[in-house]
Amino acid sequence: MKKQLQGFALGTAVLGSLLETANGAGFIEDSKATLDLRNFYYNSDTRDTHKATVDEWGQAFVLNVKSGFTTGTIGLGLDVIGTYAVKLDSSGPGALFPRKRNGQAVDDFSRGGLTGKLQFAKTEARVGTLLPSLPVISANDGRLMPQLFEGAMVTSKDIDNLSLTAGQIEHATGRMSSDTTGLAVAGGTRQSNKFRFVGGNYTPFDNVLLQYYFANLEDYYNQNFLGAMQSLKFDSGQSLKTDLRWFRTRGNGANAMGAPGYRTSGFTKNGDGKIDNNTWSSMFTYGVGGHAFSLGYQEVSDNSNFVQLNQGSLVDKDAGGTSLYLITDRMTASFNYAGERTVLGQYGYDFASLGMPGLTANLAYLKGDQIKQIRGAEEWERDFIVGYVVQSGGLKGVGVTWRNSSLRSDIGGDVDQNRMTVSYSLALW
C-alpha cells in the first residue's frame, strides 16, 4: 500500500507538471474518465464430497482516467487506474478475493496504477501499469478485477498497414490480489522480472491479418508465434472467418537446465520440467443472418504442456488467473496438456436478427484426448453463455450475462460452474 501511495503522489506531481506544460490544450480537452461497475457471482462445484464448493459474490469499481496528449512534436500524457472490490458473500476456497491466513476471504481489496505515455507521430510509448492484449501476453479480465502488469511498451503505426509492438514487463498483479509479484509459468515457484516481447500485425488487404511475435521470459522460455486471419463476406449476409495459429516454445536459462523452482508443471519428456512445445490450431466460422457456426482443431506436441505467463504457482501470492492465446482457452479448462488433441464445435446467435438487439447466446463443446500425463486420459467441456445489454431507457447500457460450464477431466477433475455478471460503464466526462 505504501508503494501505491508513493506512486499516486508521484503521479499527482507529474500531472501538475504536465498541466502547466499543456496549458489545457489536448491534454485536458481529449481526456476522458469512466467508472466501470461489475457485480459478479461465482459458483464452482467440484462434484467431490471431499472438496468444498466455491461460492462467492462481490462488487467491483474500476476507475479509468485517460488524458489526451500535450501539444507539440512530442505529446505527453498520463493515465490512472484505480480498482476497489467489496465482498458481498463468500464460502469455500474462494476465487474472487484474497485470502486471510485462516483461509477466509478478505472483506475488500484495492489496487491502483499510473501509466505515463509519450506520442510522436503515430508512435506511442507507455510506461507503468499496462493491460496488454497480444498473442504472447494478455491481461486476464475473467473475474471481479483485471490482472495488471507493470513495464514499458512501444507501439508504432507509422508504416501503412503495419503495426509494430515491443516491450518489457517486470511485474504482475493477480486478478484476486493487491500484491505485485514477479513472473513465472504454471509450476514455477521462482520469480523472473524480465519478460520481453516484439512483433507486429500486417494487413496486406482489408480482410487479411498476418501476425508474428517473439517473447522471452528470462530463465523460463522463448516463444515464437505465427498467426493468420481472414474474413470473407458473401451475398445474402453470409461470411466465413479463418483463424490459424502456431506457437513454438522452448525452455531457456534455468528452465533449460532443469533447475528447481523453474520447472513447468505436468508431463515433460524426461520428467525434468523442461519446456519443449509446439502448438497449432485452426478455426473456421461460418455466419449467416444472426447465426455463427464454428469448427476448430488444436494439437499440442508431446514433450510438455503449452505455456505462457502464469503466476498461479507462486507460494502465498493469490496470483492465479491467466489468459492463454488459444482457441481452446475457455471458462474452466484450456486444453493445453502435452500431447492433447482437441476438437471443438460452437454455435452463436445474435437475436437482433429477430428484432431483439442486445440479446446473444453461445453454446460450445470441446473434446480433448491423447493427453500424455496419464495414458488414455481425456476431457471435455460444455459452455453455455447468454447475455443481454439494455438498449434504451434509464437502464441503457446495463449488461447481464450468465455463464454455465461443465468440465469432465481425467486430469483436472470434474467441475460445474455458474457465473452471473451485471455490468455498467459510466462515462464521467
LOLUM-267112 format. One record per residue (C-alpha): residue in one letter; x, y, z. Coordinates in steps of 0.2 Angstrom, whole numbers, plus 5000, padded with zeros to 4 digits. Example, Ala and Ser with C-alpha at 12.3 -4.5 7.8 and 13.67 -1.06 7.14 Angstrom:
<pts>
+-----+------+------+------+
| res |   c1 |   c2 |   c3 |
+-----+------+------+------+
|   a | 5062 | 4978 | 5039 |
|   s | 5068 | 4995 | 5036 |
+-----+------+------+------+
</pts>
This chain:
<pts>
+-----+------+------+------+
| res |   c1 |   c2 |   c3 |
+-----+------+------+------+
|   m | 5000 | 5000 | 5000 |
|   k | 5014 | 5012 | 5004 |
|   k | 5021 | 5009 | 4987 |
|   q | 5004 | 5013 | 4979 |
|   l | 5003 | 5029 | 4989 |
|   q | 5020 | 5034 | 4984 |
|   g | 5015 | 5031 | 4966 |
|   f | 5000 | 5041 | 4967 |
|   a | 5009 | 5056 | 4975 |
|   l | 5022 | 5055 | 4961 |
|   g | 5008 | 5054 | 4948 |
|   t | 5000 | 5069 | 4955 |
|   a | 5016 | 5079 | 4954 |
|   v | 5019 | 5073 | 4936 |
|   l | 5001 | 5078 | 4932 |
|   g | 5003 | 5095 | 4938 |
|   s | 5019 | 5097 | 4928 |
|   l | 5010 | 5091 | 4913 |
|   l | 4996 | 5103 | 4915 |
|   e | 5007 | 5118 | 4916 |
|   t | 5016 | 5112 | 4900 |
|   a | 4999 | 5108 | 4891 |
|   n | 4991 | 5125 | 4895 |
|   g | 4975 | 5114 | 4895 |
|   a | 4976 | 5110 | 4876 |
|   g | 4974 | 5092 | 4871 |
|   f | 4980 | 5085 | 4887 |
|   i | 4963 | 5090 | 4895 |
|   e | 4952 | 5093 | 4880 |
|   d | 4955 | 5075 | 4874 |
|   s | 4954 | 5067 | 4892 |
|   k | 4940 | 5055 | 4897 |
|   a | 4936 | 5046 | 4913 |
|   t | 4925 | 5031 | 4915 |
|   l | 4919 | 5021 | 4931 |
|   d | 4915 | 5003 | 4927 |
|   l | 4904 | 4994 | 4939 |
|   r | 4904 | 4975 | 4940 |
|   n | 4893 | 4964 | 4951 |
|   f | 4900 | 4946 | 4950 |
|   y | 4893 | 4930 | 4957 |
|   y | 4904 | 4914 | 4956 |
|   n | 4899 | 4896 | 4960 |
|   s | 4910 | 4881 | 4957 |
|   d | 4905 | 4864 | 4962 |
|   t | 4919 | 4851 | 4960 |
|   r | 4907 | 4836 | 4962 |
|   d | 4918 | 4829 | 4975 |
|   t | 4911 | 4827 | 4993 |
|   h | 4929 | 4829 | 5000 |
|   k | 4932 | 4846 | 4992 |
|   a | 4922 | 4862 | 4996 |
|   t | 4911 | 4871 | 4984 |
|   v | 4917 | 4888 | 4980 |
|   d | 4903 | 4901 | 4982 |
|   e | 4907 | 4920 | 4981 |
|   w | 4899 | 4936 | 4977 |
|   g | 4907 | 4953 | 4975 |
|   q | 4905 | 4971 | 4969 |
|   a | 4919 | 4980 | 4959 |
|   f | 4923 | 4998 | 4955 |
|   v | 4936 | 5002 | 4941 |
|   l | 4940 | 5020 | 4938 |
|   n | 4949 | 5024 | 4922 |
|   v | 4956 | 5041 | 4919 |
|   k | 4964 | 5044 | 4902 |
|   s | 4972 | 5060 | 4897 |
|   g | 4975 | 5067 | 4880 |
|   f | 4992 | 5072 | 4874 |
|   t | 5001 | 5089 | 4876 |
|   t | 5003 | 5099 | 4861 |
|   g | 5019 | 5100 | 4851 |
|   t | 5030 | 5087 | 4841 |
|   i | 5031 | 5076 | 4856 |
|   g | 5015 | 5074 | 4866 |
|   l | 5015 | 5069 | 4884 |
|   g | 5000 | 5061 | 4894 |
|   l | 4996 | 5051 | 4910 |
|   d | 4983 | 5038 | 4913 |
|   v | 4977 | 5032 | 4930 |
|   i | 4968 | 5016 | 4935 |
|   g | 4960 | 5013 | 4952 |
|   t | 4951 | 4997 | 4957 |
|   y | 4941 | 4993 | 4973 |
|   a | 4931 | 4977 | 4977 |
|   v | 4920 | 4973 | 4991 |
|   k | 4914 | 4956 | 4997 |
|   l | 4895 | 4953 | 4997 |
|   d | 4896 | 4934 | 5002 |
|   s | 4909 | 4920 | 5002 |
|   s | 4911 | 4902 | 5006 |
|   g | 4924 | 4889 | 5001 |
|   p | 4942 | 4891 | 4995 |
|   g | 4936 | 4907 | 4985 |
|   a | 4940 | 4914 | 4968 |
|   l | 4937 | 4932 | 4968 |
|   f | 4946 | 4939 | 4984 |
|   p | 4962 | 4937 | 4993 |
|   r | 4963 | 4925 | 5007 |
|   k | 4967 | 4928 | 5025 |
|   r | 4979 | 4916 | 5035 |
|   n | 4963 | 4907 | 5041 |
|   g | 4958 | 4904 | 5023 |
|   q | 4943 | 4916 | 5023 |
|   a | 4941 | 4930 | 5010 |
|   v | 4945 | 4947 | 5015 |
|   d | 4931 | 4960 | 5016 |
|   d | 4938 | 4971 | 5002 |
|   f | 4954 | 4975 | 4992 |
|   s | 4960 | 4988 | 4981 |
|   r | 4974 | 4992 | 4968 |
|   g | 4980 | 5007 | 4958 |
|   g | 4992 | 5011 | 4944 |
|   l | 4999 | 5025 | 4934 |
|   t | 5004 | 5025 | 4916 |
|   g | 5015 | 5039 | 4908 |
|   k | 5013 | 5040 | 4889 |
|   l | 5023 | 5049 | 4875 |
|   q | 5017 | 5051 | 4857 |
|   f | 5027 | 5055 | 4842 |
|   a | 5019 | 5055 | 4825 |
|   k | 5010 | 5038 | 4825 |
|   t | 5021 | 5030 | 4838 |
|   e | 5016 | 5029 | 4856 |
|   a | 5026 | 5023 | 4871 |
|   r | 5018 | 5018 | 4888 |
|   v | 5027 | 5016 | 4905 |
|   g | 5019 | 5010 | 4921 |
|   t | 5003 | 5000 | 4923 |
|   l | 4999 | 4990 | 4907 |
|   l | 4984 | 4979 | 4901 |
|   p | 4992 | 4971 | 4886 |
|   s | 4982 | 4961 | 4873 |
|   l | 4994 | 4952 | 4862 |
|   p | 4996 | 4934 | 4856 |
|   v | 5011 | 4932 | 4868 |
|   i | 5004 | 4941 | 4883 |
|   s | 4986 | 4946 | 4888 |
|   a | 4979 | 4953 | 4904 |
|   n | 4965 | 4942 | 4911 |
|   d | 4949 | 4950 | 4915 |
|   g | 4938 | 4935 | 4919 |
|   r | 4934 | 4939 | 4937 |
|   l | 4930 | 4955 | 4948 |
|   m | 4946 | 4964 | 4944 |
|   p | 4958 | 4964 | 4929 |
|   q | 4975 | 4957 | 4930 |
|   l | 4988 | 4971 | 4929 |
|   f | 5006 | 4971 | 4923 |
|   e | 5020 | 4984 | 4926 |
|   g | 5033 | 4988 | 4912 |
|   a | 5035 | 4998 | 4896 |
|   m | 5028 | 4995 | 4879 |
|   v | 5030 | 5005 | 4862 |
|   t | 5018 | 5003 | 4848 |
|   s | 5021 | 5011 | 4831 |
|   k | 5009 | 5013 | 4816 |
|   d | 5020 | 5024 | 4806 |
|   i | 5020 | 5012 | 4791 |
|   d | 5004 | 5009 | 4782 |
|   n | 4995 | 4993 | 4786 |
|   l | 5009 | 4988 | 4798 |
|   s | 5008 | 4989 | 4817 |
|   l | 5024 | 4986 | 4827 |
|   t | 5025 | 4982 | 4846 |
|   a | 5039 | 4979 | 4858 |
|   g | 5041 | 4980 | 4877 |
|   q | 5047 | 4973 | 4893 |
|   i | 5036 | 4968 | 4908 |
|   e | 5043 | 4966 | 4925 |
|   h | 5029 | 4963 | 4937 |
|   a | 5011 | 4957 | 4938 |
|   t | 4996 | 4959 | 4950 |
|   g | 4984 | 4944 | 4950 |
|   r | 4966 | 4947 | 4947 |
|   m | 4962 | 4942 | 4965 |
|   s | 4977 | 4951 | 4974 |
|   s | 4983 | 4968 | 4979 |
|   d | 5002 | 4962 | 4979 |
|   t | 5013 | 4963 | 4964 |
|   t | 5024 | 4948 | 4960 |
|   g | 5037 | 4943 | 4948 |
|   l | 5033 | 4932 | 4933 |
|   a | 5033 | 4913 | 4930 |
|   v | 5024 | 4899 | 4922 |
|   a | 5012 | 4885 | 4929 |
|   g | 5023 | 4875 | 4941 |
|   g | 5036 | 4889 | 4943 |
|   t | 5039 | 4895 | 4961 |
|   r | 5054 | 4906 | 4957 |
|   q | 5051 | 4923 | 4950 |
|   s | 5058 | 4931 | 4934 |
|   n | 5057 | 4950 | 4932 |
|   k | 5060 | 4951 | 4913 |
|   f | 5048 | 4947 | 4900 |
|   r | 5052 | 4954 | 4883 |
|   f | 5042 | 4954 | 4868 |
|   v | 5042 | 4961 | 4850 |
|   g | 5031 | 4958 | 4835 |
|   g | 5018 | 4965 | 4823 |
|   n | 5002 | 4965 | 4814 |
|   y | 5002 | 4966 | 4795 |
|   t | 4986 | 4969 | 4785 |
|   p | 4990 | 4967 | 4766 |
|   f | 4971 | 4968 | 4762 |
|   d | 4957 | 4974 | 4772 |
|   n | 4951 | 4956 | 4776 |
|   v | 4968 | 4948 | 4780 |
|   l | 4978 | 4949 | 4796 |
|   l | 4996 | 4942 | 4797 |
|   q | 5005 | 4941 | 4814 |
|   y | 5022 | 4937 | 4821 |
|   y | 5028 | 4939 | 4839 |
|   f | 5043 | 4934 | 4849 |
|   a | 5043 | 4933 | 4868 |
|   n | 5056 | 4929 | 4881 |
|   l | 5053 | 4925 | 4899 |
|   e | 5070 | 4926 | 4907 |
|   d | 5075 | 4909 | 4914 |
|   y | 5059 | 4901 | 4908 |
|   y | 5056 | 4901 | 4889 |
|   n | 5057 | 4908 | 4872 |
|   q | 5041 | 4908 | 4861 |
|   n | 5038 | 4912 | 4843 |
|   f | 5020 | 4915 | 4836 |
|   l | 5013 | 4915 | 4819 |
|   g | 4995 | 4919 | 4815 |
|   a | 4984 | 4922 | 4800 |
|   m | 4966 | 4928 | 4800 |
|   q | 4954 | 4931 | 4785 |
|   s | 4936 | 4937 | 4784 |
|   l | 4926 | 4934 | 4768 |
|   k | 4909 | 4941 | 4766 |
|   f | 4897 | 4934 | 4753 |
|   d | 4880 | 4939 | 4746 |
|   s | 4864 | 4937 | 4757 |
|   g | 4873 | 4941 | 4773 |
|   q | 4885 | 4926 | 4773 |
|   s | 4903 | 4926 | 4780 |
|   l | 4917 | 4915 | 4783 |
|   k | 4931 | 4918 | 4795 |
|   t | 4948 | 4908 | 4796 |
|   d | 4959 | 4909 | 4811 |
|   l | 4976 | 4900 | 4810 |
|   r | 4989 | 4900 | 4825 |
|   w | 5006 | 4892 | 4828 |
|   f | 5017 | 4893 | 4843 |
|   r | 5035 | 4886 | 4846 |
|   t | 5040 | 4887 | 4864 |
|   r | 5057 | 4881 | 4871 |
|   g | 5065 | 4882 | 4888 |
|   n | 5079 | 4894 | 4892 |
|   g | 5091 | 4898 | 4906 |
|   a | 5087 | 4890 | 4922 |
|   n | 5072 | 4880 | 4915 |
|   a | 5083 | 4873 | 4901 |
|   m | 5095 | 4867 | 4914 |
|   g | 5080 | 4859 | 4924 |
|   a | 5084 | 4870 | 4939 |
|   p | 5072 | 4868 | 4954 |
|   g | 5059 | 4882 | 4956 |
|   y | 5059 | 4885 | 4937 |
|   r | 5051 | 4869 | 4931 |
|   t | 5035 | 4868 | 4922 |
|   s | 5021 | 4858 | 4929 |
|   g | 5013 | 4842 | 4921 |
|   f | 5021 | 4830 | 4909 |
|   t | 5038 | 4833 | 4902 |
|   k | 5048 | 4821 | 4891 |
|   n | 5061 | 4817 | 4903 |
|   g | 5052 | 4821 | 4919 |
|   d | 5063 | 4836 | 4922 |
|   g | 5051 | 4851 | 4920 |
|   k | 5059 | 4857 | 4904 |
|   i | 5048 | 4867 | 4892 |
|   d | 5048 | 4860 | 4874 |
|   n | 5032 | 4863 | 4865 |
|   n | 5024 | 4866 | 4848 |
|   t | 5005 | 4870 | 4847 |
|   w | 4995 | 4874 | 4832 |
|   s | 4976 | 4877 | 4829 |
|   s | 4964 | 4881 | 4815 |
|   m | 4946 | 4888 | 4817 |
|   f | 4933 | 4892 | 4804 |
|   t | 4917 | 4901 | 4807 |
|   y | 4903 | 4902 | 4795 |
|   g | 4890 | 4916 | 4798 |
|   v | 4873 | 4918 | 4790 |
|   g | 4860 | 4930 | 4797 |
|   g | 4861 | 4930 | 4816 |
|   h | 4869 | 4913 | 4816 |
|   a | 4888 | 4908 | 4818 |
|   f | 4894 | 4890 | 4816 |
|   s | 4912 | 4887 | 4821 |
|   l | 4923 | 4871 | 4820 |
|   g | 4941 | 4870 | 4827 |
|   y | 4955 | 4859 | 4830 |
|   q | 4971 | 4861 | 4841 |
|   e | 4986 | 4850 | 4843 |
|   v | 4999 | 4851 | 4857 |
|   s | 5015 | 4842 | 4855 |
|   d | 5021 | 4828 | 4866 |
|   n | 5036 | 4835 | 4876 |
|   s | 5027 | 4847 | 4888 |
|   n | 5012 | 4857 | 4891 |
|   f | 5009 | 4873 | 4881 |
|   v | 5014 | 4888 | 4892 |
|   q | 5013 | 4907 | 4894 |
|   l | 5014 | 4918 | 4909 |
|   n | 5006 | 4911 | 4924 |
|   q | 5010 | 4916 | 4942 |
|   g | 4997 | 4904 | 4950 |
|   s | 5011 | 4893 | 4957 |
|   l | 5020 | 4907 | 4967 |
|   v | 5018 | 4902 | 4985 |
|   d | 5006 | 4913 | 4996 |
|   k | 5003 | 4926 | 4982 |
|   d | 4985 | 4923 | 4976 |
|   a | 4992 | 4927 | 4959 |
|   g | 4982 | 4914 | 4949 |
|   g | 4972 | 4918 | 4934 |
|   t | 4979 | 4919 | 4917 |
|   s | 4974 | 4920 | 4898 |
|   l | 4982 | 4909 | 4885 |
|   y | 4980 | 4914 | 4867 |
|   l | 4972 | 4898 | 4862 |
|   i | 4956 | 4894 | 4853 |
|   t | 4953 | 4881 | 4867 |
|   d | 4956 | 4894 | 4882 |
|   r | 4938 | 4893 | 4889 |
|   m | 4928 | 4895 | 4905 |
|   t | 4935 | 4881 | 4915 |
|   a | 4949 | 4872 | 4905 |
|   s | 4962 | 4877 | 4892 |
|   f | 4965 | 4860 | 4884 |
|   n | 4984 | 4864 | 4884 |
|   y | 4991 | 4847 | 4891 |
|   a | 5006 | 4839 | 4882 |
|   g | 5000 | 4828 | 4868 |
|   e | 4982 | 4834 | 4869 |
|   r | 4972 | 4834 | 4853 |
|   t | 4956 | 4844 | 4854 |
|   v | 4941 | 4846 | 4843 |
|   l | 4928 | 4860 | 4846 |
|   g | 4911 | 4865 | 4840 |
|   q | 4902 | 4881 | 4843 |
|   y | 4886 | 4889 | 4839 |
|   g | 4881 | 4908 | 4842 |
|   y | 4866 | 4918 | 4839 |
|   d | 4863 | 4936 | 4839 |
|   f | 4844 | 4939 | 4842 |
|   a | 4845 | 4956 | 4833 |
|   s | 4840 | 4946 | 4818 |
|   l | 4823 | 4943 | 4827 |
|   g | 4821 | 4961 | 4832 |
|   m | 4829 | 4959 | 4849 |
|   p | 4845 | 4969 | 4849 |
|   g | 4857 | 4966 | 4864 |
|   l | 4852 | 4948 | 4867 |
|   t | 4865 | 4935 | 4862 |
|   a | 4868 | 4916 | 4866 |
|   n | 4883 | 4905 | 4863 |
|   l | 4885 | 4886 | 4865 |
|   a | 4902 | 4877 | 4864 |
|   y | 4908 | 4859 | 4866 |
|   l | 4926 | 4854 | 4867 |
|   k | 4934 | 4836 | 4867 |
|   g | 4952 | 4833 | 4871 |
|   d | 4961 | 4816 | 4871 |
|   q | 4979 | 4808 | 4869 |
|   i | 4985 | 4818 | 4885 |
|   k | 5002 | 4811 | 4889 |
|   q | 5001 | 4814 | 4908 |
|   i | 4990 | 4799 | 4910 |
|   r | 4988 | 4785 | 4897 |
|   g | 4971 | 4786 | 4889 |
|   a | 4967 | 4802 | 4898 |
|   e | 4953 | 4813 | 4891 |
|   e | 4942 | 4828 | 4895 |
|   w | 4928 | 4838 | 4888 |
|   e | 4919 | 4854 | 4892 |
|   r | 4902 | 4861 | 4888 |
|   d | 4899 | 4880 | 4889 |
|   f | 4883 | 4890 | 4888 |
|   i | 4883 | 4909 | 4888 |
|   v | 4868 | 4921 | 4887 |
|   g | 4869 | 4939 | 4888 |
|   y | 4859 | 4955 | 4886 |
|   v | 4863 | 4973 | 4886 |
|   v | 4848 | 4985 | 4889 |
|   q | 4846 | 4996 | 4873 |
|   s | 4836 | 5011 | 4879 |
|   g | 4828 | 5019 | 4895 |
|   g | 4835 | 5023 | 4912 |
|   l | 4845 | 5007 | 4912 |
|   k | 4853 | 5009 | 4895 |
|   g | 4870 | 5001 | 4894 |
|   v | 4867 | 4989 | 4908 |
|   g | 4873 | 4972 | 4904 |
|   v | 4868 | 4955 | 4911 |
|   t | 4877 | 4939 | 4907 |
|   w | 4875 | 4921 | 4913 |
|   r | 4889 | 4908 | 4910 |
|   n | 4887 | 4890 | 4913 |
|   s | 4900 | 4877 | 4911 |
|   s | 4903 | 4858 | 4914 |
|   l | 4920 | 4850 | 4914 |
|   r | 4924 | 4832 | 4915 |
|   s | 4943 | 4829 | 4915 |
|   d | 4954 | 4814 | 4920 |
|   i | 4967 | 4827 | 4924 |
|   g | 4959 | 4842 | 4931 |
|   g | 4944 | 4834 | 4939 |
|   d | 4926 | 4837 | 4937 |
|   v | 4918 | 4854 | 4939 |
|   d | 4902 | 4863 | 4936 |
|   q | 4902 | 4882 | 4936 |
|   n | 4889 | 4896 | 4936 |
|   r | 4894 | 4914 | 4934 |
|   m | 4882 | 4929 | 4934 |
|   t | 4888 | 4946 | 4930 |
|   v | 4879 | 4963 | 4930 |
|   s | 4890 | 4977 | 4922 |
|   y | 4888 | 4995 | 4918 |
|   s | 4901 | 5008 | 4912 |
|   l | 4898 | 5026 | 4917 |
|   a | 4906 | 5040 | 4907 |
|   l | 4911 | 5053 | 4920 |
|   w | 4917 | 5065 | 4906 |
+-----+------+------+------+
</pts>
